[in-house]
Amino acid sequence: MSIQAWTFLFVGFTFCLYLGIAWFSRVQDTEGFYVAGRGVPAIANGMATAADWMSAASFISMAGLIATMGYAGGVYLMGWTGGYVLLALLLAPYLRKFGHYTVPDFIGDRYESNVARLVAVVCAIFVSFTYVAGQMRGVGIVFSRFLEVDINVGVTIGMVIVFVYATLGGMKGITWTQVAQYWILITAFLIPAIAISIRLTGQPIPQIGMGSRLLDEGVFLLEKLDQIHTDLGFAAYTETFTGSWDKLNVFCAVLALMVGTAGLPHVIVRFYTVKTVRAARWSAFWALAFIGVLYLTAPATAAFARYYMIQSLHGKSEQELPRWFNNWEKTGLIVWLDDGDGRLEYFGPQDPQKFSQNEVFRMGQLAASRFAQIRAEHQQWIDTGGTEGEDGRQVMRELQLAGPDRDIIVLATPEMAELANWIVALVAAGGLAAALSTASGLLLVISSSVAHDLYYRVLNPAATEARRLRVGRIVIGFSVVIAGLFGIFPPGFVSQVVAFAFGLAASSFFPAIVLGIFSKRVGTIPATAGMIAGISFTAYYIIGSVYGGMSNWCFGIGPQGIGAVGMLLNFATTVGLTPFFPAPSTQVQDLIKNMREPEGAGPAVMIETAPEH
């Protein structure tokens, strides 16, 4: 069977499975819709949390980042896993004991203000839409290559599937769908990694294979990669702190990803779905264990992909280019611009003179028509190998054309290694499972923020259960459409966009939640001002740096790590203003005390704030 036939089989089966689970898990009440009736077992919740967490960024893009960045890409591994330690110790048990449905619920009740609740709603929607943009782009990439349909058609199919099972089953349906999606995505990630490790090194365990000798050459894989990189003008693959990733940027990026993890609303809400505080702690443990299976394999997959990519492309003529390149070239995510000598060569930025040959270019976010226009405008320069004394590669990078798209590397690796067609198709199904599992969780956060926290808690407290459920489903419909537009017009590659969402979560929610749990003194105005200051600064810096041409003026910190500074600004604003404003009411202080007591010592006292008019 062909790759496309296998893909139709796997994708069709998994989509039927998702829809079947959603049908049998459909709910008729808001508690089932928002928190799955609070009856999910800890181990199942751990799997669902892992699937919710391991988005398209983890499955599709993270290994691609490590493959292109080398050792420096480990910053994403450290940040995204380290955040779960913070989550398990600082937030999850206390928020579960607090109860309710959402993060804005906690903010509104803890700080006794619907203004604070509205700020939290805006932050949740902003963070969630930023995050979901990366997921829908991942869906489009998978469909574009493996089903050979237009990327917009692929995004539309993904939108329909998510809409159906998210609106039918709510959190209950999403939870059990994510359990199935975890096993699909982890199987799809491990099988090719194991097969490639055996083929290259004879070792069935990828992590050992990454540090083993290549069977054909007798040298260590990482040693070979270092040699290839330095020969082609790149920094060594295992070199630390390369390029703009100096020590400060690495530290800030890891910190932003860690505290962003602990502040993501679609992750936090998962701990409301279990029965007890103890189950919430065990959910965090199981989630980290299940996530670790993929995250500990990703560096090996990245090393294998980097080796295959350069070895199969560098120095090849058009007739010698491998089949995987020709397949992915149709998507526009990897492109070869020939300067006339008929050979493809891949050189790094440390040797600009060598660009007079060729390089692999990517189209990235450029539409095909715009790419054709740029190519026509610069054809003479391409044909002549550039102007004398000009670094041609820099010109192409400024046009956003240089380097293979990082989002294709994991998906293309089985083809690079010439694995069986069914394995290639399985990876496609895994990528879709990763993207759709996270997208559904994010859409539910958006729905609950609008339908529960805004509509019910602020605008219409007298709304019936049926009306609240209907509003929630309508909001999911609108959110799916907006998410689809982000997939069609993506603001960046998957991991880049997701990293920005973490920065926004770190700078808005994390300080407000931590201080809300551990300080009885922080009141409404300081916490609200802190959230506004943190997310405003971070959003301004990211948008200005990435899309507005602004320099990294804050100590040279890049947009991936600026959330750490936004978090500190939030803490400083909140703590600095606290002495000038009154403390919370006695009722809220009792709530904080009860929330921090060990389980069984006393129940948390949940409060309802009166709507502000």
N, C-alpha and C positions, 0 to 999 in steps of 0.2 A: 504493500500500500504506500501511496505517496505521503509526504509530510502533510499536505493539505487534507487528505482523506483522514489520516490519523487525528489531525487537529479538530476536524468536524466531529469525529467520534468522541474524543475526550471532552471537548468543550460542550458538545450537545448533552453528553451524559451528566457532566457536572452542573450545567445549568438546570437540567431537569431535577437533579438532586436538590439544588438550592430552592427551587420553586416548590417542590414537594414538601420539604421541611417547613417552608413558610406557610403552606396551606394547612398542614397538620398542627402548626403552632400558632395559628391565628388567634387574636385576642379581642375581647370586647370591653375591656376596662383600662383605665389610664395606668394603673399600677402594673399591669401586664405589658402595656405598650411602652412604658418608660423604664421600668426596672425589672421586667421579666417576673413580676410577682414575688420578688425577693426569695426565690426558691432554687437558685442554680447551685449545684454542688461545687465545692472549691476547685476540684481538679478540672471539671468541665469549664468553670469560669476562667481557670488558668489557661486552658487551650484557647478559649474564645478571646481572652485578652491578648494572647500571643498572636493570634491571627489578626485581631484588630490593630495590634501594634506593628506587626511585620507587613507593612504596606508595600506599595510598588517601590518605594524608596529602598526598603530593605531587600526585597527580592530582586528587583530589576536593576536598581541604580547604585546601591552601596558597593557591591563588588566591582562595578564599573569604575567608581571613584577610586577604589583602592588600586585597581589595575592601572589607571592612568596616573595616580598620585604616588603610588608605591607605599612605603612605610607611613608616610604622612597621612594617608587616608585612614589610618587606624584611629584618628581623632573621632570619627563617626562611631566606630565600634565602642570606644570607651564612653563617649557621652551618652549614647542611646541605651547602653546596658546599665551604666552607673546610675542613671536616673531612677531605676527601679528600686535601688537601695534606699534612696531618699523617699520614694513613694511608699515603700513598705514600712519604713520607720517613722516618718513624719506625718503622713497624711492619711493613708488608706484606712487604718483602724478607727481613727477619730471621726472621719467623715462618715464611715458606715454607722458608727454609734449615733452620730447626729441624725441620720436618716434623710428623709426627703428624696428628691429625684435628681437634682442638678447642682452644678457649681454655683450658678447665680442664685439658686435657692439658699445655699449656705451663706453667700455674701449678703443677700438681702436680709436674712433673719439674724445673722450674727451682728451685722452693723445697723440693724433696725431702720432700714431705709430702702424705699423703693427706688430712690435715685441711685444708690449704690447697686441695687439689683439691675437697673437699666444699664449702668456702665458695664456691669459684668456680662449682661446679655450682648451688648455691642462687641465686647472683647471676645466672647465665645463665638459669635458669628464671624467676626473678622479672622480669628485664628482658624476656625473650621473651614471657611471657604478658601483660605490660603493653602491649607493642608490638602483639601479635596482636589485642588487644581492639579497637584502632582499625580493623584490617583487616576483621574480621568485621562491624563496624558499617557499614563502607563497602559490603560485599557486600549487607547487608540493605537499605540505602538504595536502591541501584540496582535490586534486584529489586522492592522495594516500589512504586517509581514506574513503571518501564518494563514490567514484566511484570504489574503490578497484582495482586500477590499479597501476602499478609500478610508483614510484615517477618520474622517468625519462620520462615516457610516459605522465604523467600529465603536466610536464614542457613543453614538445613538443607541446601538444595541446594548451596550453596557448600562446606559441610563435606564432603558426599559426594564432590564433584569433587576437592577437595584430598586427601582421604584416599586415593582410588584412585591418583592419579598420584604422590603422595609415597611411598606404600608399595610400589608396583610398581618404580619406577625409582630411588628414593632420590635422592642428589645428582646422579647422572648424568641421570636422567629430569627432575629439577627444572631442571637447568642448561639442557638443550635446550628444555624447555618455556618457560623464562624468555626464551630468545633469541626465540622466536615471540611471547611476550607483550610484549617490548619493542617490536617493530614494530607490534603492534596498538595498544598504548597511545599510542605517539608519533604514529602516524597519526591516531588518534582525537582527540588533543589539538591537533594542528596544523591539520587541515582546517577546523574551525569557527573557529579563531583567524584564519586567513587569510581565510575568507569574510566574517567580521564586519568585519575591518579594511578590506577592499575596499568593503563596503557603507557603512561609516561615513565613511571618509576617502579612499577610492580608492587606498590603498596596499596592495599585496599582502604586504608584510613587516610582521607585527604590531608588531614593535619600533619600526619607523618610524611606523606608523599611530598608535601611542600618543602620539607627539609631534607629530602632524599636525593640521591643521584639519578640523573636521567639515564634510562636504559641504553639509549642509542649513543650517548656521548660520554658517559662515565663521569660527568661533572655534576656538582650539586645544582639543582634547579635555580635557587636564588643566586648562586654564584654566576650562573649563565645569564640570568636576567641583568645582574649588575654589569656584566661585560657587554651585553648587547646595548644597554642604555648608554654607557659611557662611550662606546664606539660610535653611536648615532648622535651624540651630542646632548643627551638628556642627563639629568642627575642620576646617580646610581639608584636602583630600585629600592634598596634597603637604607638609603641615606635619610637621616632625620632632618626636620626643619628646612625643607627646600623651598626656594622661591619666596612667595609672600607668607608661607606658613612658618613664621618664626615662632619663638617660644611664647611670646605674648598672645599671638593669634591662636596658637594651639590651645593654650590655657583657657582663653576666653571662649573659644568654640566649644571645648569640652564642657565648661561650666554652663554655657547657655543651653547646650543639648541636655545636660543632666537636669537642671532645674526646669527646663522646658518640658521634659518628660513628666516630671512631678506636677506640672501645672496644666497638662493637656486635658480639656474637659471630656473628650471622648474616651480617654483612658480612666480618669477618675470615676466616671459614671459606672464603670464596670464593677466597682467595689460596692455599689449600692444594690447589686443584684443578688448577693449572697445572703444567707440566713442570719449569720452572726458576725461579730467582730473577729472572732477566732478564724472563721472561714475567710474573712477579708485578708488576714495576714497570710493564710495558707494559699490564697489565690495569688498573691504577689510572689510567693515562693515558686508555685507551679508555673506561673507565667514566665518568670526569669529562667527557669529550667528549660521550658519549651523554646523560649527565644534563643537561649544559648546554643541549642543544637544547630540552628542556622547561622548564628553570628560567629561561632567558632569554626564554621566551615567556609565562610565567605572569603577570608584571606587566601585560602588555598585555591578556591575557584578563581579569584582575581589573578593570582600568579599563573595558573594554568592558562587563563584567557590571554594574559599579556604575552606569554611565550608563544602561543599559537598565532595570535594576531600578527605580531611582527615577523615571525618566521614564515608565515604563509603569504605575506604581502611584500615585504621589502625586496626590492631588486627584480620584481617580476614584470614580465611584459604583459601586454593586454591579453595575449593568448594563454599565458600561464596563470592568470589570476584564478584563485580558487572559486568553487561554485558558491560558497557561502557569501563571498563578496558580491558576486553578481546578483544573488538573491536579495541581499539587503540594499543594494544600490537602487533597486526599484522603489524602495520606500523613501528615498531621498535623504536618509539619515547618515549615509556614508557615500562620498562622491570622490571621483578621481578626475582632476583637471590636468590634462596632458600638455606639457610645454613643448612637445615635438620630438623627444628622443625615444618615446614609446616604452619607457620603463617607469615603474612606480617605485619611488624611494621615500622613506619615512625618516626624517631627521628632526632632531630636537632644537630648541631655541639657542643652544650654546654654540651652534655652528651655522650662522646665517649664510655663509658663502655657498653652502651645499644646496640651498634652495633652488639654484639655477637648474637643478634636475626636476624632480617632482615631489609631491607629498600627497598624503591622503587628506581630503577635506570633508567637512560635514556641512550639511545644509542647516541643521539645527532647527530653529524656530522660523526660518524664512520660508515663505510660501514658494511653491515651485515656479510660479510666474516671476516673482521677484528675483529668485535665484538665476533664472535664465537671463533676466535683464542685466544683472551684475556680471554674469559670465560674459555676455556679449560686450559690455562696456570695457571689460578688462582682457578681452581675448588677445589683443595684440601684445599686451604685457605678458600674458601667460605664454604665448607662442615664442616670445623672444627671451624668456627667462628673467624678465624684470629689467629695470633701468640700472645702469652701471652705478655701483655704490649704494644701491637701495636694498634694504632688507625686505625682500619680497614676502617672506613669511609673515612679517609684522603687518604688512598691508592686508594680507588675507585674513589674519586674525582679527583685525579691526572690522573687517566685513563679516565677521562671525562665521567664517568658513573653515577655519583650521582645526584639524584633529577629528578623529571619529567621534560620533555622538556617544557619550558615556552610557546612555540608557539602552544601547543595543548590545552591550558586551556580554552580559550574562545570557541573554536570549540567543545570541549568536554562537556562544562557545560550543554547544553540542555539535553544531554544524562545522565549526572550525576543526573539531576533533574527529569529524566524520563518524559520529555515533549513529546508531540505528534511527530510522525515521520516527519510530514510536517514542523514543526518548526526546527527540526534538519537539514533538507535539505535546508531550507531557509537560515540558518546561513552559510551553505556551499556556496550558491549562493552569499551571501553578502561578504564573505571572498574573493571570486574570483573577485567580482566587485571592491573591495577595492584595491586588488593587481594589477589588469589589468588597472584600471584607472590611477594609478600612473605610472605604467610601460610605458604606451603609452605616457604620458607627458614627461617622461625622455628620451624615444627613440627619440622624436621629437627634444628635446634639443640637443642630440648628432648629429642628422641629420643636424639641422640648423648650429651647430658649425662647422661641416666639410664642408657641401655643400655651405652654405652662407658665413660664416666668413673666412673659409680657401680657399675653391675653388674659389668662386666668388670675394671676396674682396681682396684676395692676389694673387692667382695663375692665374686666368683667368677673369679679370674684363670685358672682352668683351663677356662673355658667354651669350647666348640667354636665354629668360625666360624658354623655353621648356627644354633646356639642364640643367639649374639649377634645375628645378623641377625633372628631371630624375635622376640627381646625388643625390638629397635629398632622393628619394625613394630607390635608390640602397644602400645608407648609412644606411637607416632604416633596410634593409634586413640583412646587415652584423651585425648591432648592435643587432638585435633580436637573431642571432646565438650566439653572445658573451654573451648576457644576459642569454640565455638558459644554457650555460655552467656554468655560475655563479649559476644558480638554481640547476644544477645537482651536482656541487661541491661547496657548499656554504662555505664562509669564517667564518660563525658564525650564531647565531640565529638572527631572523629578526630584532628586535629592537636594538640589539647590532650593527649590520652592518649599520643600518640607522643612529644611533647615531654617528658613525664614519663619515658618509657623512656630517652630520651637522657640525662636527668639521672642516672638510676640507673646507666647504663653509664659515664658520666663519673666518677662518684664511687666506682665499684667496680673496674672493669677497667683503665682507662687508666693510673693510677699504677703498678699492679702490673706491667703489661706493660712500660711504659717503663723503670721501674727494673730489671725483670728482664733487659732487654736491655742497658742501658747502665751498670749498676752490678754489680761483682763482690762488693761488700761486703754488700748487703742479704740478710738471711737469712729463715728461715721465719716466725718469730714476728712480727717487725715487719711483714712483708708481709701476713700473715693478719690481724693487728690493724688495719692500715690499711684493708683491704677491708671489714671488719666495721664500723669506725667510719664510713667514708664512706657506705656504702649505708644503714646504720641511720639516720644523721642525715638523709640526703636523703629516705628513705622516710617518716620521721616528719614532716618538714616539709611534704612534699607532701600526705600524707594529712590532717594537721592543718589545713593552710591551705584545701584544696579541700573536704574533706568534714567537718571537725570545727569549722569556724568560727574557727580560730586566726588571729590577726593575723599579718601578715608582720613578725615581730619582729626578723629578722636584717637590719638596715640597710634595711628596707623592700623587700628583694628578694622578688619574686614566686616562686611555685612553678616557673615555666618556667625560671628562671635559677639556682635554688638548687643544682643539680648542680655548678656551678662552685665553690661554697663547699664542698660535699661532697668534691670532688676535692682542693681545697687541704687539707682536714682529713685526707684519706687520705695525701697526700704528707707532711704535717707529722707524723702519727702514725708512719708508716713510717720516715722519716728520723730522727725524734727517738728512736725505740727502737733503731735499728740499732747505735749504739755499745755498747749494754748486752747484746747477744746475739752469739753466735758467727757468723763468716762462713760462707758455704756451703762445701761440701767442695771439694777440689781437682778432682774430676771435674766438678762443676758449673761451676767457674771456667774449666776448659778448654772446656766446652760454650759458655759465653758468649764466650770469645775466638774460637773457631772460627765461631760464629754471626755475629760482627761482621766477620770477614775478608771481603774481596771475593770474589765468585764465582770459583771456579777456584783460589783460593789454598789452599783446604783444605776438606774436607767438614765439616759440623757433626756432632758426635758425639752421637747421640741416646742417652738413658739411660732405663732403666726403674727406677722406684722400687719397692721391695718393699712389699707390702701391710702396712698397720699393723694390728695386732690388739690 
